Amino acid sequence: PVQWAKLPLTWAISSIAFSFFVQGAVILTSTTWYRSSTPLHGLLMLCAALKAIELVVRAELFRVLSLDGDAPPWKLKVWRLLHYVTDTFELLVMVLIALGWKVLRSRLSDVEMRCVRVLFATGMLMALAEAQVTGPFRPASGLGSIFAITQMVIYLSVILTVNQNLQILAMGLEESHFSPTTILMYRKQQAYFRFRIAFYLMLLRPSILAWLRLTVIEESTEWLLLGIGEALLLIVYILLFSGLKPTSDKSGLMKLWRSEMRGSSRRGVQGSGTGGQLGATLSLLEERAVATGWRNPQADAEAIAIPDIPYIALD
């Protein structure tokens, strides 16, 4: 079809864009973020790399189809497999972020880990099954529809979990005074604001594309619609990666807190005034630690030294 003529070029450009994202992420985590990178950064980069490979395979597949009118069955299976495997890894990353792994806490509970493993294993099995029985021009087996519905349900659950985490952080900030722990909580809150935008965009992406198809983009420019879809997905990746930016001791809030502590120390009121207030704040945070899961023992125990928490975002 005429509307498919530019699809190979569109997907090739999209693949290059995701490749640049992966290269930039690798450079950052290997240099500036070397001591602060976490497995979550690696998972996100793996997702982007899989997406880039999947787009290359898809572009090659449709190039062959445009020339010969048919393609080898194994190419169809490889493309479908990569497509569903990439979607499964994307779901895994989003679920882990929503649960707070490497953002609010360093590890998940045993029950949460079992649920994540079951989710990942189920997604991989569905990917293998769908790749065997489905091609782009054959009737779907039904697994693709089940997979899409499962995706939407998980995205909704992720958004609800993120909103709950934001409420917990907001309550903690309201009940706390200005201290290193409060600053770290504020950065976590800012990170989850970015995560929430990314999750909403991921959830609404099919609706946005459907609206564009019906009202704006003509059938002859289907390639443009698919290109917009890949651009929206790349924005999601960028938002997630920016939300995982490590903390910095040179942030404005940390400098402000240090200057206030130095001023209080010079006035001789650190022990009675600021120290008492900070002690009350840390006691309050200690009581909430088990329930919320965002307690940082090093930040609670040390007043001046800035704790090294590599997975907290951003000014």
Buried (B, 14 or more C-beta within 10 A) or exposed (E): EEBBEBBBBBBBBBBEBBBEBBEBBBEBBEEEBEEBBBEBBEBBBBBBBBBBBBBBBBBBBBBBBBEEEEBEEEBBBBBBBBBBBBBBBBBBBBBBBBBBBBBBBEEBEEEBEEBBEEBBEEBBEBBBBBBEBBBBEEEBEEBBEEBEEBBEEBBEEBBEBBBEBBEBBEEBEEEBEBBBBBBBBBBBBBBBBBBBBBBBBBBEBBEEBEEBEEEEBEEEBBBBBBBBBBEBBBBBBBBBBBBBBBBBEEBEBBEEBBEEBEEBBEEEEBEEEBBEBBEEBBEBBEEBBEEBBBBBEEBBEEBEEBBEBBBBBBB
